[in-house]
């Protein structure tokens, strides 16, 4: 076996086939997504949606914002 690989045993858990995940391959969190890529089975952790996903879920604001005069700050003497 090459580095980053480990032999594991498959077993039955009721009607499901199962495999114990060795500690060095543990995934964060409590949920994962599993999918097949050819002969491979890939398991990925479900990540919490970030700020961009939260902002995308919000509706646009319907109200108009008032115009604000944006003057440069008054000069200050610093020395």
PyMOL Python script that loads the backbone (N, CA, C, O; Angstrom):
from pymol import cmd

cmd.read_pdbstr("""\
ATOM      1  N   UNK A   1       0.842  -1.196   0.000  1.00  0.00           N
ATOM      2  CA  UNK A   1       0.000   0.000   0.000  1.00  0.00           C
ATOM      3  C   UNK A   1       0.882   1.254   0.000  1.00  0.00           C
ATOM      4  O   UNK A   1       1.914   1.304   0.668  1.00  0.00           O
ATOM      5  N   UNK A   2       0.456   2.248  -0.754  1.00  0.00           N
ATOM      6  CA  UNK A   2       1.210   3.495  -0.782  1.00  0.00           C
ATOM      7  C   UNK A   2       0.835   4.372   0.407  1.00  0.00           C
ATOM      8  O   UNK A   2      -0.132   4.093   1.116  1.00  0.00           O
ATOM      9  N   UNK A   3       1.604   5.426   0.616  1.00  0.00           N
ATOM     10  CA  UNK A   3       1.343   6.337   1.728  1.00  0.00           C
ATOM     11  C   UNK A   3      -0.054   6.931   1.606  1.00  0.00           C
ATOM     12  O   UNK A   3      -0.505   7.230   0.500  1.00  0.00           O
ATOM     13  N   UNK A   4      -0.735   7.102   2.721  1.00  0.00           N
ATOM     14  CA  UNK A   4      -2.076   7.668   2.710  1.00  0.00           C
ATOM     15  C   UNK A   4      -3.157   6.642   2.442  1.00  0.00           C
ATOM     16  O   UNK A   4      -4.327   7.005   2.314  1.00  0.00           O
ATOM     17  N   UNK A   5      -2.799   5.368   2.355  1.00  0.00           N
ATOM     18  CA  UNK A   5      -3.780   4.301   2.129  1.00  0.00           C
ATOM     19  C   UNK A   5      -3.689   3.302   3.269  1.00  0.00           C
ATOM     20  O   UNK A   5      -2.645   3.154   3.905  1.00  0.00           O
ATOM     21  N   UNK A   6      -4.781   2.632   3.511  1.00  0.00           N
ATOM     22  CA  UNK A   6      -4.811   1.622   4.561  1.00  0.00           C
ATOM     23  C   UNK A   6      -5.851   0.567   4.192  1.00  0.00           C
ATOM     24  O   UNK A   6      -6.946   0.903   3.741  1.00  0.00           O
ATOM     25  N   UNK A   7      -5.513  -0.696   4.380  1.00  0.00           N
ATOM     26  CA  UNK A   7      -6.457  -1.777   4.119  1.00  0.00           C
ATOM     27  C   UNK A   7      -7.493  -1.805   5.235  1.00  0.00           C
ATOM     28  O   UNK A   7      -7.147  -1.675   6.409  1.00  0.00           O
ATOM     29  N   UNK A   8      -8.761  -1.976   4.873  1.00  0.00           N
ATOM     30  CA  UNK A   8      -9.838  -2.056   5.858  1.00  0.00           C
ATOM     31  C   UNK A   8     -10.706  -3.257   5.520  1.00  0.00           C
ATOM     32  O   UNK A   8     -10.682  -3.745   4.390  1.00  0.00           O
ATOM     33  N   UNK A   9     -11.467  -3.730   6.486  1.00  0.00           N
ATOM     34  CA  UNK A   9     -12.384  -4.855   6.295  1.00  0.00           C
ATOM     35  C   UNK A   9     -13.798  -4.322   6.108  1.00  0.00           C
ATOM     36  O   UNK A   9     -14.216  -3.386   6.790  1.00  0.00           O
ATOM     37  N   UNK A  10     -14.519  -4.918   5.190  1.00  0.00           N
ATOM     38  CA  UNK A  10     -15.934  -4.614   5.010  1.00  0.00           C
ATOM     39  C   UNK A  10     -16.726  -5.598   5.856  1.00  0.00           C
ATOM     40  O   UNK A  10     -16.296  -6.735   6.050  1.00  0.00           O
ATOM     41  N   UNK A  11     -17.882  -5.173   6.365  1.00  0.00           N
ATOM     42  CA  UNK A  11     -18.738  -6.052   7.162  1.00  0.00           C
ATOM     43  C   UNK A  11     -20.185  -5.675   6.926  1.00  0.00           C
ATOM     44  O   UNK A  11     -20.468  -4.662   6.285  1.00  0.00           O
ATOM     45  N   UNK A  12     -21.082  -6.459   7.425  1.00  0.00           N
ATOM     46  CA  UNK A  12     -22.514  -6.206   7.299  1.00  0.00           C
ATOM     47  C   UNK A  12     -23.035  -5.610   8.590  1.00  0.00           C
ATOM     48  O   UNK A  12     -22.676  -6.038   9.687  1.00  0.00           O
ATOM     49  N   UNK A  13     -23.895  -4.605   8.434  1.00  0.00           N
ATOM     50  CA  UNK A  13     -24.609  -3.991   9.553  1.00  0.00           C
ATOM     51  C   UNK A  13     -26.079  -4.040   9.137  1.00  0.00           C
ATOM     52  O   UNK A  13     -26.581  -3.132   8.473  1.00  0.00           O
ATOM     53  N   UNK A  14     -26.755  -5.112   9.537  1.00  0.00           N
ATOM     54  CA  UNK A  14     -28.118  -5.329   9.056  1.00  0.00           C
ATOM     55  C   UNK A  14     -28.060  -5.640   7.576  1.00  0.00           C
ATOM     56  O   UNK A  14     -27.347  -6.554   7.163  1.00  0.00           O
ATOM     57  N   UNK A  15     -28.805  -4.888   6.767  1.00  0.00           N
ATOM     58  CA  UNK A  15     -28.798  -5.105   5.318  1.00  0.00           C
ATOM     59  C   UNK A  15     -27.774  -4.223   4.597  1.00  0.00           C
ATOM     60  O   UNK A  15     -27.656  -4.281   3.373  1.00  0.00           O
ATOM     61  N   UNK A  16     -27.035  -3.408   5.353  1.00  0.00           N
ATOM     62  CA  UNK A  16     -26.070  -2.484   4.754  1.00  0.00           C
ATOM     63  C   UNK A  16     -24.646  -3.031   4.851  1.00  0.00           C
ATOM     64  O   UNK A  16     -24.283  -3.685   5.828  1.00  0.00           O
ATOM     65  N   UNK A  17     -23.858  -2.753   3.830  1.00  0.00           N
ATOM     66  CA  UNK A  17     -22.438  -3.030   3.905  1.00  0.00           C
ATOM     67  C   UNK A  17     -21.793  -1.840   4.596  1.00  0.00           C
ATOM     68  O   UNK A  17     -22.184  -0.697   4.354  1.00  0.00           O
ATOM     69  N   UNK A  18     -20.813  -2.092   5.451  1.00  0.00           N
ATOM     70  CA  UNK A  18     -20.209  -1.015   6.233  1.00  0.00           C
ATOM     71  C   UNK A  18     -18.693  -1.178   6.281  1.00  0.00           C
ATOM     72  O   UNK A  18     -18.160  -2.250   5.993  1.00  0.00           O
ATOM     73  N   UNK A  19     -18.021  -0.113   6.644  1.00  0.00           N
ATOM     74  CA  UNK A  19     -16.575  -0.121   6.851  1.00  0.00           C
ATOM     75  C   UNK A  19     -16.300   0.808   8.029  1.00  0.00           C
ATOM     76  O   UNK A  19     -16.904   1.875   8.130  1.00  0.00           O
ATOM     77  N   UNK A  20     -15.398   0.413   8.915  1.00  0.00           N
ATOM     78  CA  UNK A  20     -14.982   1.302  10.002  1.00  0.00           C
ATOM     79  C   UNK A  20     -13.947   2.263   9.446  1.00  0.00           C
ATOM     80  O   UNK A  20     -13.023   1.849   8.746  1.00  0.00           O
ATOM     81  N   UNK A  21     -14.096   3.526   9.749  1.00  0.00           N
ATOM     82  CA  UNK A  21     -13.155   4.537   9.264  1.00  0.00           C
ATOM     83  C   UNK A  21     -12.040   4.662  10.295  1.00  0.00           C
ATOM     84  O   UNK A  21     -12.308   5.041  11.436  1.00  0.00           O
ATOM     85  N   UNK A  22     -10.792   4.354   9.928  1.00  0.00           N
ATOM     86  CA  UNK A  22      -9.681   4.481  10.878  1.00  0.00           C
ATOM     87  C   UNK A  22      -9.526   5.927  11.345  1.00  0.00           C
ATOM     88  O   UNK A  22      -9.897   6.862  10.637  1.00  0.00           O
ATOM     89  N   UNK A  23      -8.976   6.094  12.537  1.00  0.00           N
ATOM     90  CA  UNK A  23      -8.891   7.411  13.167  1.00  0.00           C
ATOM     91  C   UNK A  23      -8.167   8.429  12.280  1.00  0.00           C
ATOM     92  O   UNK A  23      -8.518   9.609  12.292  1.00  0.00           O
ATOM     93  N   UNK A  24      -7.171   7.994  11.518  1.00  0.00           N
ATOM     94  CA  UNK A  24      -6.429   8.957  10.692  1.00  0.00           C
ATOM     95  C   UNK A  24      -7.249   9.455   9.498  1.00  0.00           C
ATOM     96  O   UNK A  24      -6.840  10.402   8.825  1.00  0.00           O
ATOM     97  N   UNK A  25      -8.407   8.826   9.226  1.00  0.00           N
ATOM     98  CA  UNK A  25      -9.280   9.259   8.139  1.00  0.00           C
ATOM     99  C   UNK A  25     -10.599   9.840   8.636  1.00  0.00           C
ATOM    100  O   UNK A  25     -11.503  10.078   7.835  1.00  0.00           O
ATOM    101  N   UNK A  26     -10.729  10.073   9.935  1.00  0.00           N
ATOM    102  CA  UNK A  26     -11.994  10.592  10.484  1.00  0.00           C
ATOM    103  C   UNK A  26     -12.370  11.909   9.819  1.00  0.00           C
ATOM    104  O   UNK A  26     -11.511  12.729   9.495  1.00  0.00           O
ATOM    105  N   UNK A  27     -13.659  12.089   9.625  1.00  0.00           N
ATOM    106  CA  UNK A  27     -14.194  13.314   9.031  1.00  0.00           C
ATOM    107  C   UNK A  27     -14.730  14.219  10.130  1.00  0.00           C
ATOM    108  O   UNK A  27     -15.203  13.729  11.155  1.00  0.00           O
ATOM    109  N   UNK A  28     -14.665  15.537   9.932  1.00  0.00           N
ATOM    110  CA  UNK A  28     -15.232  16.454  10.922  1.00  0.00           C
ATOM    111  C   UNK A  28     -16.754  16.451  10.847  1.00  0.00           C
ATOM    112  O   UNK A  28     -17.327  16.129   9.806  1.00  0.00           O
ATOM    113  N   UNK A  29     -17.398  16.803  11.933  1.00  0.00           N
ATOM    114  CA  UNK A  29     -18.852  16.951  11.950  1.00  0.00           C
ATOM    115  C   UNK A  29     -19.585  15.636  12.074  1.00  0.00           C
ATOM    116  O   UNK A  29     -18.996  14.610  12.414  1.00  0.00           O
ATOM    117  N   UNK A  30     -20.893  15.674  11.791  1.00  0.00           N
ATOM    118  CA  UNK A  30     -21.763  14.509  11.954  1.00  0.00           C
ATOM    119  C   UNK A  30     -22.392  14.045  10.649  1.00  0.00           C
ATOM    120  O   UNK A  30     -23.035  12.995  10.621  1.00  0.00           O
ATOM    121  N   UNK A  31     -22.223  14.798   9.570  1.00  0.00           N
ATOM    122  CA  UNK A  31     -22.858  14.455   8.302  1.00  0.00           C
ATOM    123  C   UNK A  31     -21.815  14.382   7.198  1.00  0.00           C
ATOM    124  O   UNK A  31     -20.802  15.082   7.225  1.00  0.00           O
ATOM    125  N   UNK A  32     -22.089  13.515   6.220  1.00  0.00           N
ATOM    126  CA  UNK A  32     -21.203  13.369   5.065  1.00  0.00           C
ATOM    127  C   UNK A  32     -22.038  13.081   3.830  1.00  0.00           C
ATOM    128  O   UNK A  32     -23.205  12.702   3.929  1.00  0.00           O
ATOM    129  N   UNK A  33     -21.432  13.263   2.673  1.00  0.00           N
ATOM    130  CA  UNK A  33     -22.042  12.959   1.389  1.00  0.00           C
ATOM    131  C   UNK A  33     -21.210  11.844   0.764  1.00  0.00           C
ATOM    132  O   UNK A  33     -19.980  11.892   0.786  1.00  0.00           O
ATOM    133  N   UNK A  34     -21.887  10.840   0.208  1.00  0.00           N
ATOM    134  CA  UNK A  34     -21.205   9.722  -0.432  1.00  0.00           C
ATOM    135  C   UNK A  34     -21.643   9.652  -1.887  1.00  0.00           C
ATOM    136  O   UNK A  34     -22.827   9.787  -2.195  1.00  0.00           O
ATOM    137  N   UNK A  35     -20.677   9.440  -2.783  1.00  0.00           N
ATOM    138  CA  UNK A  35     -21.009   9.282  -4.190  1.00  0.00           C
ATOM    139  C   UNK A  35     -19.984   8.378  -4.847  1.00  0.00           C
ATOM    140  O   UNK A  35     -18.907   8.125  -4.308  1.00  0.00           O
ATOM    141  N   UNK A  36     -20.346   7.903  -6.022  1.00  0.00           N
ATOM    142  CA  UNK A  36     -19.495   6.967  -6.740  1.00  0.00           C
ATOM    143  C   UNK A  36     -18.823   7.690  -7.894  1.00  0.00           C
ATOM    144  O   UNK A  36     -19.456   8.473  -8.602  1.00  0.00           O
ATOM    145  N   UNK A  37     -17.533   7.422  -8.080  1.00  0.00           N
ATOM    146  CA  UNK A  37     -16.761   7.901  -9.231  1.00  0.00           C
ATOM    147  C   UNK A  37     -16.135   6.668  -9.871  1.00  0.00           C
ATOM    148  O   UNK A  37     -15.057   6.236  -9.462  1.00  0.00           O
ATOM    149  N   UNK A  38     -16.789   6.110 -10.853  1.00  0.00           N
ATOM    150  CA  UNK A  38     -16.307   4.873 -11.459  1.00  0.00           C
ATOM    151  C   UNK A  38     -16.377   3.740 -10.449  1.00  0.00           C
ATOM    152  O   UNK A  38     -17.450   3.444  -9.922  1.00  0.00           O
ATOM    153  N   UNK A  39     -15.239   3.103 -10.174  1.00  0.00           N
ATOM    154  CA  UNK A  39     -15.180   2.027  -9.186  1.00  0.00           C
ATOM    155  C   UNK A  39     -14.929   2.545  -7.774  1.00  0.00           C
ATOM    156  O   UNK A  39     -14.906   1.755  -6.831  1.00  0.00           O
ATOM    157  N   UNK A  40     -14.744   3.830  -7.610  1.00  0.00           N
ATOM    158  CA  UNK A  40     -14.426   4.409  -6.301  1.00  0.00           C
ATOM    159  C   UNK A  40     -15.688   4.901  -5.597  1.00  0.00           C
ATOM    160  O   UNK A  40     -16.655   5.325  -6.230  1.00  0.00           O
ATOM    161  N   UNK A  41     -15.645   4.832  -4.286  1.00  0.00           N
ATOM    162  CA  UNK A  41     -16.686   5.448  -3.456  1.00  0.00           C
ATOM    163  C   UNK A  41     -16.010   6.591  -2.712  1.00  0.00           C
ATOM    164  O   UNK A  41     -15.007   6.384  -2.029  1.00  0.00           O
ATOM    165  N   UNK A  42     -16.551   7.781  -2.840  1.00  0.00           N
ATOM    166  CA  UNK A  42     -15.979   8.977  -2.226  1.00  0.00           C
ATOM    167  C   UNK A  42     -16.905   9.432  -1.108  1.00  0.00           C
ATOM    168  O   UNK A  42     -18.118   9.521  -1.298  1.00  0.00           O
ATOM    169  N   UNK A  43     -16.334   9.721   0.059  1.00  0.00           N
ATOM    170  CA  UNK A  43     -17.101  10.238   1.194  1.00  0.00           C
ATOM    171  C   UNK A  43     -16.502  11.596   1.554  1.00  0.00           C
ATOM    172  O   UNK A  43     -15.309  11.701   1.842  1.00  0.00           O
ATOM    173  N   UNK A  44     -17.338  12.633   1.535  1.00  0.00           N
ATOM    174  CA  UNK A  44     -16.885  13.988   1.856  1.00  0.00           C
ATOM    175  C   UNK A  44     -17.706  14.542   3.016  1.00  0.00           C
ATOM    176  O   UNK A  44     -18.909  14.295   3.096  1.00  0.00           O
ATOM    177  N   UNK A  45     -17.062  15.292   3.920  1.00  0.00           N
ATOM    178  CA  UNK A  45     -17.835  15.909   4.997  1.00  0.00           C
ATOM    179  C   UNK A  45     -18.761  16.985   4.448  1.00  0.00           C
ATOM    180  O   UNK A  45     -18.439  17.643   3.459  1.00  0.00           O
ATOM    181  N   UNK A  46     -19.906  17.161   5.088  1.00  0.00           N
ATOM    182  CA  UNK A  46     -20.823  18.239   4.732  1.00  0.00           C
ATOM    183  C   UNK A  46     -20.344  19.480   5.481  1.00  0.00           C
ATOM    184  O   UNK A  46     -20.284  19.498   6.710  1.00  0.00           O
ATOM    185  N   UNK A  47     -20.014  20.482   4.739  1.00  0.00           N
ATOM    186  CA  UNK A  47     -19.523  21.715   5.360  1.00  0.00           C
ATOM    187  C   UNK A  47     -20.689  22.668   5.598  1.00  0.00           C
ATOM    188  O   UNK A  47     -21.653  22.702   4.833  1.00  0.00           O
ATOM    189  N   UNK A  48     -20.578  23.428   6.663  1.00  0.00           N
ATOM    190  CA  UNK A  48     -21.607  24.433   6.930  1.00  0.00           C
ATOM    191  C   UNK A  48     -21.535  25.498   5.847  1.00  0.00           C
ATOM    192  O   UNK A  48     -20.442  25.874   5.425  1.00  0.00           O
ATOM    193  N   UNK A  49     -22.688  25.991   5.390  1.00  0.00           N
ATOM    194  CA  UNK A  49     -22.655  27.042   4.371  1.00  0.00           C
ATOM    195  C   UNK A  49     -21.981  28.298   4.918  1.00  0.00           C
ATOM    196  O   UNK A  49     -22.173  28.646   6.083  1.00  0.00           O
ATOM    197  N   UNK A  50     -21.209  28.964   4.103  1.00  0.00           N
ATOM    198  CA  UNK A  50     -20.477  30.152   4.525  1.00  0.00           C
ATOM    199  C   UNK A  50     -21.308  31.419   4.405  1.00  0.00           C
ATOM    200  O   UNK A  50     -22.508  31.373   4.133  1.00  0.00           O
ATOM    201  N   UNK A  51     -20.654  32.534   4.610  1.00  0.00           N
ATOM    202  CA  UNK A  51     -21.312  33.843   4.569  1.00  0.00           C
ATOM    203  C   UNK A  51     -21.894  34.119   3.192  1.00  0.00           C
ATOM    204  O   UNK A  51     -22.985  34.681   3.092  1.00  0.00           O
ATOM    205  N   UNK A  52     -21.193  33.736   2.126  1.00  0.00           N
ATOM    206  CA  UNK A  52     -21.691  33.989   0.770  1.00  0.00           C
ATOM    207  C   UNK A  52     -23.031  33.281   0.543  1.00  0.00           C
ATOM    208  O   UNK A  52     -23.935  33.848  -0.069  1.00  0.00           O
ATOM    209  N   UNK A  53     -23.159  32.044   1.036  1.00  0.00           N
ATOM    210  CA  UNK A  53     -24.422  31.311   0.886  1.00  0.00           C
ATOM    211  C   UNK A  53     -25.533  31.998   1.673  1.00  0.00           C
ATOM    212  O   UNK A  53     -26.670  32.055   1.205  1.00  0.00           O
ATOM    213  N   UNK A  54     -25.229  32.515   2.850  1.00  0.00           N
ATOM    214  CA  UNK A  54     -26.222  33.227   3.648  1.00  0.00           C
ATOM    215  C   UNK A  54     -26.685  34.483   2.919  1.00  0.00           C
ATOM    216  O   UNK A  54     -27.885  34.742   2.826  1.00  0.00           O
ATOM    217  N   UNK A  55     -25.746  35.256   2.407  1.00  0.00           N
ATOM    218  CA  UNK A  55     -26.108  36.486   1.708  1.00  0.00           C
ATOM    219  C   UNK A  55     -26.909  36.190   0.445  1.00  0.00           C
ATOM    220  O   UNK A  55     -27.831  36.935   0.110  1.00  0.00           O
ATOM    221  N   UNK A  56     -26.569  35.112  -0.261  1.00  0.00           N
ATOM    222  CA  UNK A  56     -27.323  34.726  -1.460  1.00  0.00           C
ATOM    223  C   UNK A  56     -28.762  34.343  -1.134  1.00  0.00           C
ATOM    224  O   UNK A  56     -29.646  34.477  -1.981  1.00  0.00           O
ATOM    225  N   UNK A  57     -29.005  33.868   0.081  1.00  0.00           N
ATOM    226  CA  UNK A  57     -30.351  33.432   0.455  1.00  0.00           C
ATOM    227  C   UNK A  57     -31.270  34.605   0.819  1.00  0.00           C
ATOM    228  O   UNK A  57     -32.487  34.434   0.884  1.00  0.00           O
ATOM    229  N   UNK A  58     -30.712  35.766   1.052  1.00  0.00           N
ATOM    230  CA  UNK A  58     -31.509  36.936   1.426  1.00  0.00           C
ATOM    231  C   UNK A  58     -32.133  37.581   0.188  1.00  0.00           C
ATOM    232  O   UNK A  58     -31.542  37.563  -0.892  1.00  0.00           O
ATOM    233  N   UNK A  59     -33.336  38.155   0.349  1.00  0.00           N
ATOM    234  CA  UNK A  59     -33.996  38.908  -0.710  1.00  0.00           C
ATOM    235  C   UNK A  59     -33.367  40.293  -0.811  1.00  0.00           C
ATOM    236  O   UNK A  59     -32.781  40.794   0.148  1.00  0.00           O
ATOM    237  N   UNK A  60     -33.497  40.902  -1.988  1.00  0.00           N
ATOM    238  CA  UNK A  60     -33.001  42.261  -2.173  1.00  0.00           C
ATOM    239  C   UNK A  60     -33.820  43.220  -1.306  1.00  0.00           C
ATOM    240  O   UNK A  60     -34.992  42.972  -1.027  1.00  0.00           O
ATOM    241  N   UNK A  61     -33.194  44.306  -0.890  1.00  0.00           N
ATOM    242  CA  UNK A  61     -33.882  45.328  -0.097  1.00  0.00           C
ATOM    243  C   UNK A  61     -34.676  46.215  -1.057  1.00  0.00           C
ATOM    244  O   UNK A  61     -34.128  46.722  -2.036  1.00  0.00           O
ATOM    245  N   UNK A  62     -35.952  46.400  -0.779  1.00  0.00           N
ATOM    246  CA  UNK A  62     -36.828  47.151  -1.670  1.00  0.00           C
ATOM    247  C   UNK A  62     -36.777  48.661  -1.420  1.00  0.00           C
ATOM    248  O   UNK A  62     -37.119  49.437  -2.312  1.00  0.00           O
ATOM    249  N   UNK A  63     -36.362  49.087  -0.242  1.00  0.00           N
ATOM    250  CA  UNK A  63     -36.409  50.519   0.058  1.00  0.00           C
ATOM    251  C   UNK A  63     -35.223  51.255  -0.554  1.00  0.00           C
ATOM    252  O   UNK A  63     -34.157  50.685  -0.787  1.00  0.00           O
ATOM    253  N   UNK A  64     -35.448  52.536  -0.805  1.00  0.00           N
ATOM    254  CA  UNK A  64     -34.404  53.393  -1.346  1.00  0.00           C
ATOM    255  C   UNK A  64     -33.596  53.981  -0.198  1.00  0.00           C
ATOM    256  O   UNK A  64     -34.148  54.346   0.841  1.00  0.00           O
ATOM    257  N   UNK A  65     -32.301  54.068  -0.392  1.00  0.00           N
ATOM    258  CA  UNK A  65     -31.452  54.691   0.622  1.00  0.00           C
ATOM    259  C   UNK A  65     -31.271  56.157   0.277  1.00  0.00           C
ATOM    260  O   UNK A  65     -31.179  56.508  -0.899  1.00  0.00           O
ATOM    261  N   UNK A  66     -31.219  57.019   1.286  1.00  0.00           N
ATOM    262  CA  UNK A  66     -31.053  58.453   1.006  1.00  0.00           C
ATOM    263  C   UNK A  66     -29.643  58.742   0.489  1.00  0.00           C
ATOM    264  O   UNK A  66     -28.685  58.040   0.812  1.00  0.00           O
ATOM    265  N   UNK A  67     -29.548  59.801  -0.328  1.00  0.00           N
ATOM    266  CA  UNK A  67     -28.238  60.241  -0.798  1.00  0.00           C
ATOM    267  C   UNK A  67     -27.488  60.839   0.383  1.00  0.00           C
ATOM    268  O   UNK A  67     -28.065  61.583   1.176  1.00  0.00           O
ATOM    269  N   UNK A  68     -26.234  60.525   0.499  1.00  0.00           N
ATOM    270  CA  UNK A  68     -25.404  61.056   1.582  1.00  0.00           C
ATOM    271  C   UNK A  68     -24.243  61.808   0.937  1.00  0.00           C
ATOM    272  O   UNK A  68     -23.529  61.277   0.087  1.00  0.00           O
ATOM    273  N   UNK A  69     -24.078  63.047   1.362  1.00  0.00           N
ATOM    274  CA  UNK A  69     -22.978  63.834   0.832  1.00  0.00           C
ATOM    275  C   UNK A  69     -21.691  63.298   1.431  1.00  0.00           C
ATOM    276  O   UNK A  69     -21.544  63.238   2.652  1.00  0.00           O
ATOM    277  N   UNK A  70     -20.767  62.914   0.581  1.00  0.00           N
ATOM    278  CA  UNK A  70     -19.535  62.284   1.037  1.00  0.00           C
ATOM    279  C   UNK A  70     -18.369  63.250   0.836  1.00  0.00           C
ATOM    280  O   UNK A  70     -17.637  63.173  -0.151  1.00  0.00           O
ATOM    281  N   UNK A  71     -18.216  64.158   1.794  1.00  0.00           N
ATOM    282  CA  UNK A  71     -17.146  65.151   1.715  1.00  0.00           C
ATOM    283  C   UNK A  71     -15.853  64.556   2.259  1.00  0.00           C
ATOM    284  O   UNK A  71     -15.890  63.690   3.134  1.00  0.00           O
ATOM    285  N   UNK A  72     -14.721  65.008   1.755  1.00  0.00           N
ATOM    286  CA  UNK A  72     -13.463  64.546   2.344  1.00  0.00           C
ATOM    287  C   UNK A  72     -13.328  65.086   3.758  1.00  0.00           C
ATOM    288  O   UNK A  72     -13.867  66.149   4.064  1.00  0.00           O
ATOM    289  N   UNK A  73     -12.628  64.382   4.616  1.00  0.00           N
ATOM    290  CA  UNK A  73     -12.475  64.855   5.992  1.00  0.00           C
ATOM    291  C   UNK A  73     -11.662  66.161   6.024  1.00  0.00           C
ATOM    292  O   UNK A  73     -10.846  66.435   5.145  1.00  0.00           O
ATOM    293  N   UNK A  74     -11.918  66.937   7.059  1.00  0.00           N
ATOM    294  CA  UNK A  74     -11.182  68.189   7.239  1.00  0.00           C
ATOM    295  C   UNK A  74      -9.727  67.869   7.527  1.00  0.00           C
ATOM    296  O   UNK A  74      -9.432  66.919   8.253  1.00  0.00           O
ATOM    297  N   UNK A  75      -8.816  68.651   6.967  1.00  0.00           N
ATOM    298  CA  UNK A  75      -7.391  68.397   7.234  1.00  0.00           C
ATOM    299  C   UNK A  75      -7.073  68.589   8.711  1.00  0.00           C
ATOM    300  O   UNK A  75      -7.635  69.458   9.378  1.00  0.00           O
ATOM    301  N   UNK A  76      -6.167  67.765   9.200  1.00  0.00           N
ATOM    302  CA  UNK A  76      -5.733  67.856  10.598  1.00  0.00           C
ATOM    303  C   UNK A  76      -4.228  68.015  10.618  1.00  0.00           C
ATOM    304  O   UNK A  76      -3.507  67.443   9.801  1.00  0.00           O
ATOM    305  N   UNK A  77      -3.782  68.795  11.561  1.00  0.00           N
ATOM    306  CA  UNK A  77      -2.344  68.958  11.706  1.00  0.00           C
ATOM    307  C   UNK A  77      -1.874  67.862  12.660  1.00  0.00           C
ATOM    308  O   UNK A  77      -2.330  67.767  13.800  1.00  0.00           O
ATOM    309  N   UNK A  78      -0.948  67.035  12.164  1.00  0.00           N
ATOM    310  CA  UNK A  78      -0.544  65.905  12.979  1.00  0.00           C
ATOM    311  C   UNK A  78       0.865  66.068  13.572  1.00  0.00           C
ATOM    312  O   UNK A  78       1.270  65.274  14.421  1.00  0.00           O
ATOM    313  N   UNK A  79       1.610  67.087  13.134  1.00  0.00           N
ATOM    314  CA  UNK A  79       2.943  67.316  13.701  1.00  0.00           C
ATOM    315  C   UNK A  79       3.047  68.669  14.298  1.00  0.00           C
ATOM    316  O   UNK A  79       4.099  69.034  14.822  1.00  0.00           O
TER     317      UNK A  79
END
""", "prot")
cmd.dss("prot")
cmd.show_as("cartoon", "prot")
cmd.util.cbc("prot")
cmd.orient("prot")
